[in-house]
């Protein structure tokens, strides 16, 4: 009787672990949302900084791309850090 109870407890614990593993496994929708979020946190700072740089260059006299290029690079660095911290958090 004692061996049967131990066997029953082992089987129950294994069933619990299998069900928990199935529950914790990421599905296609969650992976798609995660990759989409990574894309947004990378692209939005780049676009925002480029737009701000273009607007600043438009307010200056003459033809200049100094603000656009420097803020584009800054947005790229910010986007890379955003992706890094998001991946590190996950």
C-alpha positions in Angstrom: 0.0 0.0 0.0 2.8 2.4 0.8 4.5 1.8 -2.5 1.3 2.5 -4.3 0.8 5.8 -2.5 4.3 6.9 -3.3 3.8 5.9 -7.0 0.5 7.8 -7.0 2.1 11.0 -5.6 5.0 10.8 -8.1 2.6 10.4 -11.0 0.4 13.3 -9.7 3.5 15.6 -9.3 4.7 14.7 -12.8 1.2 15.5 -14.2 1.2 18.9 -12.5 4.7 19.7 -13.9 3.5 18.7 -17.4 0.4 20.9 -17.2 2.4 23.8 -15.8 5.0 23.4 -18.6 2.2 23.5 -21.2 0.7 26.6 -19.5 4.0 28.4 -19.4 5.0 27.6 -23.0 4.7 30.8 -25.1 2.2 30.6 -28.0 2.3 32.2 -31.4 0.2 35.2 -30.4 2.3 36.1 -27.4 5.5 35.8 -29.4 4.1 37.9 -32.2 3.1 40.6 -29.7 6.5 40.5 -28.1 8.3 40.9 -31.4 5.9 43.7 -32.4 6.7 45.5 -29.1 10.4 45.1 -29.8 10.0 46.7 -33.2 8.0 49.6 -31.8 10.4 50.4 -29.0 13.2 50.4 -31.6 11.5 52.4 -34.4 9.5 55.0 -32.5 12.5 56.8 -30.9 14.3 56.8 -34.3 11.3 58.3 -36.1 10.5 60.8 -33.4 14.1 62.1 -33.2 14.4 62.2 -37.0 11.2 64.2 -37.2 12.4 66.6 -34.4 15.7 67.0 -36.1 14.1 67.8 -39.5 11.8 70.3 -37.8 14.8 72.0 -36.1 16.7 72.1 -39.4 13.7 73.6 -41.1 13.7 76.5 -38.6 17.3 77.4 -39.3 18.4 79.5 -42.2 20.0 77.8 -45.2 20.3 74.1 -45.9 21.3 72.0 -43.0 21.0 68.4 -42.0 23.0 68.7 -38.8 20.1 68.3 -36.4 18.4 65.6 -38.4 21.5 63.4 -38.6 22.5 63.9 -35.0 19.1 63.3 -33.6 18.6 60.3 -35.9 21.7 58.7 -34.4 20.5 59.6 -30.9 17.1 58.0 -31.6 19.0 54.9 -32.8 21.0 54.7 -29.6 17.8 55.2 -27.5 16.0 52.5 -29.5 18.9 50.0 -29.0 18.9 50.7 -25.2 15.1 50.2 -25.2 15.3 46.8 -26.9 18.2 45.8 -24.6 16.2 46.6 -21.4 13.0 45.0 -22.7 14.9 41.8 -23.5 16.7 41.9 -20.2 13.4 42.3 -18.4 11.8 39.3 -20.1 
